[in-house]
Amino acid sequence: MSPNLQKVLTELAKYEHPLFDLSAREKGEAVEVIIESRSKDLGLHTYYYEMHPRDLEHAQFPWTFQRQLFDCMHDYLMEMFTRTPQER
């Protein structure tokens, strides 16, 4: 396991959510964060985003990690809509 993956997994261990399972895996030099619905029977897609080495080495990593995680969780929630007024 790379130090970058360990860093992300350590940070993810600080979070627990009733709707999502959070995990990560190596993807080249980057780390891919995985957000999955706990309700597997809904047939929802899995959300993935990459954290690049420059992000992982940032002095404010815990803060930037949280901001990015929350932004991606928001995006994932919005993608779960099955219908919106903007659809035709």
VMD Tcl script that draws the C-alpha trace (Angstrom):
set ca {
  {0.00 0.00 0.00}
  {1.39 3.38 -0.98}
  {1.82 6.17 1.58}
  {-0.70 8.27 -0.40}
  {-3.36 5.57 -0.24}
  {-2.69 5.10 3.47}
  {-3.05 8.85 3.99}
  {-6.46 8.91 2.27}
  {-7.68 5.77 4.08}
  {-6.64 7.28 7.41}
  {-8.59 10.43 6.60}
  {-11.62 8.45 5.37}
  {-11.69 6.53 8.65}
  {-12.73 9.80 10.33}
  {-15.99 9.84 8.37}
  {-19.14 7.75 8.61}
  {-22.35 8.38 6.69}
  {-25.69 6.55 6.92}
  {-26.25 6.66 3.15}
  {-22.77 6.09 1.73}
  {-19.83 3.73 2.01}
  {-16.50 5.46 1.49}
  {-13.32 3.75 0.33}
  {-10.23 4.38 -1.80}
  {-7.76 2.57 -4.04}
  {-4.56 3.34 -5.87}
  {-4.80 4.56 -9.45}
  {-1.30 5.08 -10.77}
  {0.29 7.82 -8.69}
  {-3.14 9.14 -7.74}
  {-5.65 7.80 -5.24}
  {-9.21 7.17 -6.35}
  {-11.86 7.88 -3.73}
  {-15.00 5.76 -4.04}
  {-18.46 6.78 -2.84}
  {-21.11 4.05 -3.00}
  {-24.71 3.99 -1.93}
  {-25.35 1.65 1.01}
  {-28.70 0.81 -0.61}
  {-27.47 -1.60 -3.26}
  {-31.02 -2.46 -4.33}
  {-31.56 1.05 -5.75}
  {-29.24 0.36 -8.68}
  {-27.32 3.60 -8.25}
  {-23.97 4.10 -9.90}
  {-20.76 4.38 -7.90}
  {-19.09 7.79 -7.74}
  {-15.32 7.99 -8.24}
  {-12.91 10.90 -8.03}
  {-9.13 11.13 -8.15}
  {-6.82 12.85 -5.74}
  {-3.52 13.72 -7.36}
  {-0.15 13.69 -5.58}
  {-0.05 17.51 -5.44}
  {-3.37 17.46 -3.54}
  {-2.19 14.73 -1.19}
  {1.01 16.62 -0.39}
  {-0.74 19.93 0.29}
  {-0.03 21.38 3.75}
  {-3.78 21.71 4.39}
  {-4.60 18.17 3.19}
  {-7.25 17.33 5.85}
  {-9.17 20.51 5.09}
  {-8.90 20.25 1.30}
  {-9.79 16.56 1.50}
  {-12.96 17.33 3.45}
  {-13.96 20.10 1.07}
  {-13.47 17.87 -1.97}
  {-15.25 14.91 -0.34}
  {-18.25 17.06 0.59}
  {-18.36 18.63 -2.90}
  {-18.32 15.18 -4.51}
  {-20.96 13.82 -2.13}
  {-23.16 16.78 -3.06}
  {-22.61 16.11 -6.77}
  {-23.43 12.43 -6.25}
  {-26.67 13.31 -4.46}
  {-27.67 15.59 -7.32}
  {-26.92 12.85 -9.85}
  {-29.40 10.59 -8.02}
  {-32.40 12.60 -9.18}
  {-34.55 10.45 -11.43}
  {-36.37 13.49 -12.80}
  {-35.93 17.26 -12.67}
  {-37.81 20.22 -14.22}
  {-34.87 20.73 -16.60}
  {-35.44 17.37 -18.30}
  {-37.52 17.33 -21.45}
}
mol new
graphics top color blue
foreach p $ca { graphics top sphere $p radius 0.5 }
foreach p [lrange $ca 0 end-1] q [lrange $ca 1 end] { graphics top cylinder $p $q radius 0.2 }
display resetview
